[in-house]
Amino acid sequence: MKPTVYCITATKNRHTQLERVVRFFLNQTYEGRMVHLIYNNAPSVLRLNKNLPPDKFLLINNHLHLGTGKPYTTLGDIYNDILKFLPPDAEIITFMDDDDIYLPEHIEEGIKGLERGGLLSYKPQKSWYKHGKAEATLVENTLEPSIFVKASHIREYGFSPETKTSGNPKDLNNFSAYSHYSTDHGDGIITPCSDSWAKRYYRYAESK
């Protein structure tokens, strides 16, 4: 039996980006059970489109640290709070950042790599990366969202509270660095972008 995979997206009301990554999730070819856990750490409340399969999505709206009751200051704290919502059936954890690109076989190939290596975690050699409006690029893999790791290991050790707070190497403590990319349609409902839109990225990737 194929392991149950939970794909974690930690976001801050980045509505348009969420709709894109939800489509990438829905297009995955992995035949085992997959659940997309979306953690919206913004005061605004988002909802899932009612047509999305409820057994494949778990949306949590929470912008305050569960221990201190104060706004989050690090990504590590967010991930540790996410673990408190992780259902017991989770066997593998991976991450899907809302501004990166995931080809349909991403999870399927990641699980194969994890099983082939026989270790606690696996990371592909390269990943597709897209930041803001920049062109998508295939880069040597330094991206944390590409990791596949056994849930038992994460449950035992958790995440470092100092886990990077920003992609800006000159200001690692600038937690709000990405907030200006946040966009909202106004309806607060997460509806996956069109499949034709996603396929444009697939064709782009295949041409490289």
HELIX and SHEET records of a PDB file:
HELIX    1   1 HIS A   15  LEU A   26  1                                  12    
HELIX    2   2 PRO A   54  LYS A   56  5                                   3    
HELIX    3   3 LEU A   75  LEU A   83  1                                   9    
HELIX    4   4 HIS A  106  GLY A  117  1                                  12    
HELIX    5   5 GLU A  144  SER A  146  5                                   3    
HELIX    6   6 ALA A  151  TYR A  157  1                                   7    
HELIX    7   7 SER A  179  TYR A  181  5                                   3    
HELIX    8   8 ASP A  195  SER A  207  1                                  13    
SHEET    1   A 6 PHE A  57  ASN A  61  0                                        
SHEET    2   A 6 MET A  34  ASN A  40  1                                        
SHEET    3   A 6 VAL A   5  THR A  11  1                                        
SHEET    4   A 6 ILE A  92  PHE A  95  1                                        
SHEET    5   A 6 PHE A 148  LYS A 150 -1                                        
SHEET    6   A 6 SER A 121  TYR A 122 -1                                        
SHEET    1   B 2 ARG A  47  LEU A  48  0                                        
SHEET    2   B 2 ILE A 189  ILE A 190  1                                        
SHEET    1   C 2 LYS A 126  TYR A 129  0                                        
SHEET    2   C 2 THR A 137  GLU A 140 -1                                        
END                                                                             
